[in-house]
Amino acid sequence: MSSHTKIARKTVRHITASKGKAPLVCLTAYDAPMGALLDAHCDLILVGDSVGMVVHGMSSTVGVSLDMMIMHGQAVMRGSQQALVVVDMPFGSYETSLDQAFLNAARILKETGCQAVKIESGTYAADQISHLVARGIPVMGHVGLRPQAVNVDGGFRAKGRTSEERDRVLAEAIAAERAGAFAIVVEGVADDLAAEITQAVACPTIGIGASSQCDGQILVTDDMLGRFEWAPKFVRRYADLRAIIDTAVGEFAEDVRSRRFPSEAELYKLSKGQSKAG
């Protein structure tokens, strides 16, 4: 028997069974090293289309392509072993038709090996979710603030400020759950609305800028680690990597310019008795 025991990944059933129990721990990852670091701590890793802003410097997620999501999904799958990995379907990859949604979702699963996809659940999305789930593709929904709708909303705006908007977000969540979503991300909504959604749907809710009463929480890992000067109000920074990286790079630059790097300890030397030709 091999000494390398394969670790079983969490499945969609593990996530759905957590409803009303210990909160799910979820974070984003876009590469293999981060996937490996998060794996021991997270129930679910999301390869979010936030990669466009976090990694590629885009102003929104709208410009993210299917190829980009697949490439980053492959990397996270190489680095992780036990967390459920979900890959975002980017803007324009599922809205046009049911066939478009299925073909692109199937490509994501086949080419990355991930366990599920996530789609932003507008009023049209229940049909897409039902179509995908019926054909063997687990789907996570996403309601409230939907980053892919930034151009319609005129920015990243919290949702549920009016009774009409609250009713719409709640209806979208219920429709996504009834269509077969195994979990729903609830982003940027009032605390009481997120709690109401959590009570109204049978599947777990994953909050981001929502309620502590959600069945789990997710943050963009780079925000939580303090890699950027600015972060949304709902982010708690658990580290200040921006300052750490700036200090480390500054020290390196100083050592290079003063010829303190490399030192003798970092140089290769010929072994005694070895000729230069050998």
C-alpha positions, 0 to 999 in steps of 0.5 A: 500500500502506498505511504501517500494516503489520498485525502478525500475532498469535501463534497456538495453533500458535506456543504448542504449537511452543514445547514444550521450547524457549525458555520462553514469557512470559505475563502478565495484562492487563485493559485496553487500555493494559496490553495495549499495554504487555505486547504487545511482551514477551509470547507470551501475554496472559491476561485472567484472572478474577483481574480480579475481585480485582485490579480489582473488589476481590472477595475471590475470583474466584467472583463474576466474570461472563461479561459482565465477562470479555467487557468486559475481553477486548475492551479487551485485544484493542484494546490488543494486536497480536501476543500470543496473547490467552486469556480465562478462562471464569468460574465457572459458565459451563462446568461444567453441560453441554457445550452451556453450555460451548460457547455461552459459549466461542463468545460469548467468542470472537465478542464479544472476538476473542480466540484461545482460552479457559481453563478450570479443569480439574477431574475433569469438565473433559476432556469440556468441553475435548474438546467445545470443541476439536472445535468449533473453540475452542482451550482452555487448561487449568488444574490445581493450585491452582484459584482457582474452587474456593476455597470447597471448598478453604477458601482458596487452598491449594497442591496436591500435598502428599499422594501422593493429591493429587499423583496427582490433579493429574497425572491432571487434567493428562494428561486435559486434554492428551489432551482437546486442551488446547493448553497447561496452567497449572500453579498452586501445586504443588511444584516436582517435581510441576510438573516431572513434569507438564511431562514427562508432557504433550505440550503446553506447561505455564505455571507460576505458583508451580510449577517453572522447568522448566515451558515458560513462566511467568505472573504476575498483572501487578499483583502483579509490578509491586508494586501491592498491599501483599501478594503470594503467595510465588511472586511476584517484584516487579519494581517498587514501583508502590504506593509510586510512585503513593502518592508522586505522588498525595501530591505532587499533593495538596500542590500543589493545597492550596498552589495551586502547581497549576496553574501558569502553564505549565498554564493557557490564555491568550487570544491577543493581539488576540483578544476574549473573545467570539471 
